[in-house]
Structures are given as C-alpha cells and as structure tokens.
Amino acid sequence: MAPESAPPDYQQELVARPETLAIMRRIVSAHLDLWELRELSDAATLCAHELLTNVMRHTGSPRCTITLRRRPDGVRVTVSDSDTAPPERRDPV
C-alpha cells in the first residue's frame, strides 16, 4: 500500500473581475478545508481577494494566475499578473 501524499498545489489562470472574486474565495476556502487548514481560511481568502482586486485596479490587464501552495507552516497565496509594464510607486490616497 502506497503512502498517501498531500494534495498538490493549486494554480488557476483567470481574468480578475468582480464576479470572479467570490468564486475564487470559495475555491481558496475549499482547498484549505481539503488540506485541513480550515483555521487559515479567513486570512487566506481575504489575502486572495485583496491580491486579485489589486490586479483589477492597478494593472493594464486583468489576466492573472493565482497559486495556493501548501507549506509546513501554513499556506502561501500568490497572484501574478500578465501586465508587462513595471510597477509604479504611488502615494496612498
């Protein structure tokens, strides 16, 4: 009998839009449940929501990739956008 391995990382290409954010929050929450990291669900879904909102507001293209990576100490949420322009430093409003 082979040892059971941890579920793989999750990665999704998407177009960041308001209607996509709710779907992605549910997907992030479901993966954390699957990985038995339910206690991190609120923080991770908020992080994913904020990162995807930043793509919508601050890049020239809403196309992006979200990655959830299970780590020994929790989970890492990353979002990479497809905008080729370098980031601009802005003062907060």
N, CA and C atoms as a LAMMPS dump frame, in Angstrom:
ITEM: TIMESTEP
0
ITEM: NUMBER OF ATOMS
279
ITEM: BOX BOUNDS ff ff ff
-5.0000000000000000e+02 5.0000000000000000e+02
-5.0000000000000000e+02 5.0000000000000000e+02
-5.0000000000000000e+02 5.0000000000000000e+02
ITEM: ATOMS id mol type element x y z
1 1 1 N 0.827 -1.165 0
2 1 2 C 0 0 0
3 1 3 C 0.884 1.245 0
4 2 1 N 0.686 2.121 -0.981
5 2 2 C 1.497 3.335 -1.105
6 2 3 C 1.064 4.37 -0.077
7 3 1 N 2.052 5.133 0.467
8 3 2 C 1.668 6.178 1.421
9 3 3 C 0.849 7.265 0.742
10 4 1 N -0.104 7.795 1.483
11 4 2 C -0.962 8.847 0.95
12 4 3 C -0.173 10.152 0.924
13 5 1 N -0.135 10.804 -0.228
14 5 2 C 0.609 12.058 -0.323
15 5 3 C -0.333 13.234 -0.161
16 6 1 N 0.249 14.374 0.205
17 6 2 C -0.541 15.598 0.362
18 6 3 C -1.072 16.036 -0.998
19 7 1 N -2.242 16.654 -1.011
20 7 2 C -2.771 17.151 -2.281
21 7 3 C -1.79 18.155 -2.895
22 8 1 N -1.723 18.217 -4.21
23 8 2 C -0.773 19.125 -4.856
24 8 3 C -1.197 20.585 -4.687
25 9 1 N -0.267 21.462 -5.029
26 9 2 C -0.585 22.889 -5.044
27 9 3 C -1.741 23.131 -6.003
28 10 1 N -2.387 24.263 -5.818
29 10 2 C -3.481 24.656 -6.709
30 10 3 C -3.049 25.881 -7.483
31 11 1 N -3.283 25.868 -8.791
32 11 2 C -2.964 27.022 -9.626
33 11 3 C -4.088 27.204 -10.638
34 12 1 N -4.5 28.464 -10.822
35 12 2 C -5.602 28.764 -11.72
36 12 3 C -5.31 30.048 -12.479
37 13 1 N -5.391 29.981 -13.792
38 13 2 C -5.344 31.188 -14.613
39 13 3 C -6.754 31.732 -14.689
40 14 1 N -6.895 33.047 -14.594
41 14 2 C -8.225 33.64 -14.613
42 14 3 C -8.159 35.088 -15.06
43 15 1 N -9.33 35.646 -15.277
44 15 2 C -9.489 37.065 -15.545
45 15 3 C -10.109 37.659 -14.294
46 16 1 N -9.375 38.56 -13.648
47 16 2 C -9.852 39.155 -12.392
48 16 3 C -10.987 40.131 -12.69
49 17 1 N -12.161 39.764 -12.247
50 17 2 C -13.37 40.58 -12.379
51 17 3 C -14.137 40.457 -11.072
52 18 1 N -15.036 41.401 -10.781
53 18 2 C -15.792 41.303 -9.523
54 18 3 C -16.499 39.954 -9.352
55 19 1 N -17.086 39.426 -10.408
56 19 2 C -17.806 38.153 -10.282
57 19 3 C -16.853 36.976 -10.077
58 20 1 N -15.602 37.121 -10.44
59 20 2 C -14.613 36.065 -10.254
60 20 3 C -14.158 35.987 -8.804
61 21 1 N -14.183 37.118 -8.096
62 21 2 C -13.65 37.162 -6.735
63 21 3 C -14.402 36.222 -5.792
64 22 1 N -15.716 36.205 -5.857
65 22 2 C -16.492 35.327 -4.977
66 22 3 C -16.207 33.852 -5.279
67 23 1 N -16.07 33.531 -6.538
68 23 2 C -15.757 32.15 -6.924
69 23 3 C -14.394 31.755 -6.381
70 24 1 N -13.414 32.64 -6.507
71 24 2 C -12.071 32.321 -6.037
72 24 3 C -12.02 32.211 -4.51
73 25 1 N -12.802 33.016 -3.804
74 25 2 C -12.847 32.885 -2.338
75 25 3 C -13.345 31.493 -1.952
76 26 1 N -14.361 30.998 -2.645
77 26 2 C -14.885 29.655 -2.351
78 26 3 C -13.845 28.576 -2.697
79 27 1 N -13.128 28.758 -3.79
80 27 2 C -12.103 27.783 -4.179
81 27 3 C -10.969 27.759 -3.163
82 28 1 N -10.511 28.936 -2.733
83 28 2 C -9.444 29.001 -1.724
84 28 3 C -9.902 28.321 -0.443
85 29 1 N -11.102 28.63 0.011
86 29 2 C -11.638 28.03 1.23
87 29 3 C -11.738 26.51 1.102
88 30 1 N -12.194 26.029 -0.04
89 30 2 C -12.325 24.583 -0.257
90 30 3 C -10.969 23.883 -0.206
91 31 1 N -9.943 24.504 -0.791
92 31 2 C -8.619 23.886 -0.752
93 31 3 C -8.051 23.856 0.667
94 32 1 N -8.289 24.905 1.419
95 32 2 C -7.802 24.894 2.799
96 32 3 C -8.534 23.84 3.622
97 33 1 N -9.809 23.634 3.369
98 33 2 C -10.54 22.542 4.023
99 33 3 C -9.93 21.196 3.639
100 34 1 N -9.659 21.014 2.362
101 34 2 C -9.061 19.772 1.867
102 34 3 C -7.706 19.506 2.521
103 35 1 N -6.931 20.576 2.695
104 35 2 C -5.594 20.455 3.286
105 35 3 C -5.637 20.469 4.815
106 36 1 N -6.847 20.473 5.388
107 36 2 C -7.037 20.514 6.837
108 36 3 C -6.373 21.739 7.463
109 37 1 N -6.527 22.891 6.794
110 37 2 C -6.009 24.18 7.262
111 37 3 C -7.166 25.162 7.418
112 38 1 N -8.292 24.669 7.853
113 38 2 C -9.512 25.47 7.964
114 38 3 C -9.297 26.735 8.798
115 39 1 N -8.423 26.667 9.805
116 39 2 C -8.191 27.821 10.672
117 39 3 C -7.55 28.994 9.931
118 40 1 N -6.982 28.743 8.764
119 40 2 C -6.367 29.799 7.957
120 40 3 C -7.294 30.316 6.865
121 41 1 N -8.474 29.769 6.781
122 41 2 C -9.38 30.066 5.676
123 41 3 C -9.722 31.55 5.562
124 42 1 N -10.115 32.192 6.668
125 42 2 C -10.496 33.604 6.599
126 42 3 C -9.337 34.475 6.122
127 43 1 N -8.163 34.264 6.701
128 43 2 C -6.997 35.074 6.328
129 43 3 C -6.587 34.827 4.877
130 44 1 N -6.592 33.575 4.451
131 44 2 C -6.16 33.246 3.085
132 44 3 C -7.162 33.742 2.047
133 45 1 N -8.459 33.627 2.329
134 45 2 C -9.437 34.119 1.352
135 45 3 C -9.393 35.636 1.259
136 46 1 N -9.175 36.321 2.377
137 46 2 C -9.033 37.774 2.347
138 46 3 C -7.796 38.172 1.553
139 47 1 N -6.7 37.472 1.771
140 47 2 C -5.464 37.746 1.029
141 47 3 C -5.681 37.559 -0.47
142 48 1 N -6.286 36.452 -0.861
143 48 2 C -6.551 36.196 -2.282
144 48 3 C -7.439 37.281 -2.872
145 49 1 N -8.477 37.666 -2.148
146 49 2 C -9.399 38.705 -2.602
147 49 3 C -8.653 40.026 -2.824
148 50 1 N -7.822 40.415 -1.864
149 50 2 C -7.079 41.673 -1.982
150 50 3 C -6.094 41.639 -3.144
151 51 1 N -5.386 40.549 -3.306
152 51 2 C -4.417 40.446 -4.399
153 51 3 C -5.11 40.499 -5.763
154 52 1 N -6.235 39.815 -5.887
155 52 2 C -6.972 39.848 -7.155
156 52 3 C -7.584 41.22 -7.409
157 53 1 N -8.024 41.887 -6.352
158 53 2 C -8.538 43.251 -6.504
159 53 3 C -7.432 44.182 -6.978
160 54 1 N -6.227 44.007 -6.478
161 54 2 C -5.096 44.823 -6.929
162 54 3 C -4.829 44.627 -8.42
163 55 1 N -4.974 43.403 -8.892
164 55 2 C -4.806 43.159 -10.332
165 55 3 C -5.835 43.966 -11.115
166 56 1 N -7.087 43.948 -10.658
167 56 2 C -8.15 44.684 -11.363
168 56 3 C -7.873 46.186 -11.362
169 57 1 N -7.421 46.709 -10.242
170 57 2 C -7.289 48.161 -10.085
171 57 3 C -5.986 48.743 -10.606
172 58 1 N -4.912 47.966 -10.549
173 58 2 C -3.597 48.569 -10.737
174 58 3 C -2.771 48 -11.882
175 59 1 N -3.356 47.164 -12.712
176 59 2 C -2.588 46.646 -13.848
177 59 3 C -3.329 46.958 -15.141
178 60 1 N -2.633 46.812 -16.24
179 60 2 C -3.238 47.079 -17.533
180 60 3 C -3.995 45.9 -18.11
181 61 1 N -3.936 44.759 -17.425
182 61 2 C -4.621 43.562 -17.906
183 61 3 C -5.181 42.786 -16.723
184 62 1 N -6.435 42.349 -16.787
185 62 2 C -6.998 41.575 -15.686
186 62 3 C -6.601 40.095 -15.702
187 63 1 N -5.844 39.671 -16.694
188 63 2 C -5.42 38.264 -16.75
189 63 3 C -4.336 38.018 -15.703
190 64 1 N -4.518 36.938 -14.932
191 64 2 C -3.569 36.649 -13.867
192 64 3 C -3.604 35.166 -13.529
193 65 1 N -2.73 34.78 -12.63
194 65 2 C -2.666 33.409 -12.138
195 65 3 C -2.599 33.451 -10.624
196 66 1 N -3.466 32.686 -9.981
197 66 2 C -3.417 32.553 -8.527
198 66 3 C -2.842 31.177 -8.209
199 67 1 N -1.971 31.144 -7.199
200 67 2 C -1.364 29.89 -6.773
201 67 3 C -1.516 29.757 -5.268
202 68 1 N -1.972 28.599 -4.835
203 68 2 C -2.014 28.244 -3.423
204 68 3 C -0.969 27.165 -3.221
205 69 1 N -0.067 27.393 -2.307
206 69 2 C 0.999 26.418 -2.06
207 69 3 C 0.961 26.016 -0.588
208 70 1 N 0.712 24.765 -0.368
209 70 2 C 0.706 24.245 0.999
210 70 3 C 2.142 24.202 1.498
211 71 1 N 2.352 24.706 2.711
212 71 2 C 3.68 24.754 3.313
213 71 3 C 3.606 24.114 4.698
214 72 1 N 4.741 23.698 5.235
215 72 2 C 4.718 23.084 6.57
216 72 3 C 4.131 24.008 7.644
217 73 1 N 4.304 25.312 7.465
218 73 2 C 3.826 26.259 8.466
219 73 3 C 2.519 26.941 8.064
220 74 1 N 1.856 26.489 6.996
221 74 2 C 0.592 27.1 6.576
222 74 3 C 0.379 27.012 5.081
223 75 1 N 0.053 28.145 4.507
224 75 2 C -0.233 28.205 3.076
225 75 3 C 0.31 29.52 2.531
226 76 1 N 0.778 29.491 1.3
227 76 2 C 1.228 30.706 0.624
228 76 3 C 0.264 30.977 -0.525
229 77 1 N -0.241 32.198 -0.577
230 77 2 C -1.133 32.644 -1.643
231 77 3 C -0.359 33.657 -2.485
232 78 1 N -0.225 33.387 -3.778
233 78 2 C 0.435 34.344 -4.669
234 78 3 C -0.456 34.591 -5.876
235 79 1 N -0.359 35.798 -6.394
236 79 2 C -1.052 36.167 -7.629
237 79 3 C -0.032 36.861 -8.513
238 80 1 N 0.098 36.38 -9.722
239 80 2 C 0.978 37.036 -10.693
240 80 3 C 0.119 37.538 -11.838
241 81 1 N 0.368 38.788 -12.214
242 81 2 C -0.431 39.369 -13.292
243 81 3 C 0.334 39.282 -14.603
244 82 1 N -0.34 39.605 -15.681
245 82 2 C 0.265 39.499 -17.01
246 82 3 C 0.703 40.846 -17.563
247 83 1 N 0.594 41.894 -16.763
248 83 2 C 0.996 43.225 -17.202
249 83 3 C 2.51 43.26 -17.349
250 84 1 N 3.002 43.701 -18.498
251 84 2 C 4.447 43.734 -18.741
252 84 3 C 5.088 45.045 -18.305
253 85 1 N 4.283 46.052 -17.974
254 85 2 C 4.832 47.33 -17.51
255 85 3 C 5.353 47.17 -16.087
256 86 1 N 6.483 47.816 -15.784
257 86 2 C 6.991 47.721 -14.409
258 86 3 C 6.055 48.449 -13.44
259 87 1 N 6.032 48.031 -12.188
260 87 2 C 5.167 48.691 -11.219
261 87 3 C 5.592 50.154 -11.005
262 88 1 N 4.604 50.973 -10.696
263 88 2 C 4.873 52.383 -10.397
264 88 3 C 4.623 52.614 -8.917
265 89 1 N 5.55 53.327 -8.3
266 89 2 C 5.351 53.68 -6.894
267 89 3 C 4.319 54.801 -6.816
268 90 1 N 3.331 54.628 -5.943
269 90 2 C 2.28 55.629 -5.758
270 90 3 C 2.126 55.946 -4.286
271 91 1 N 1.734 57.154 -3.998
272 91 2 C 1.404 57.517 -2.623
273 91 3 C -0.015 57.058 -2.346
274 92 1 N -0.242 56.541 -1.128
275 92 2 C -1.602 56.109 -0.798
276 92 3 C -2.558 57.291 -0.781
277 93 1 N -3.789 57.021 -1.153
278 93 2 C -4.794 58.081 -1.192
279 93 3 C -5.406 58.265 0.182
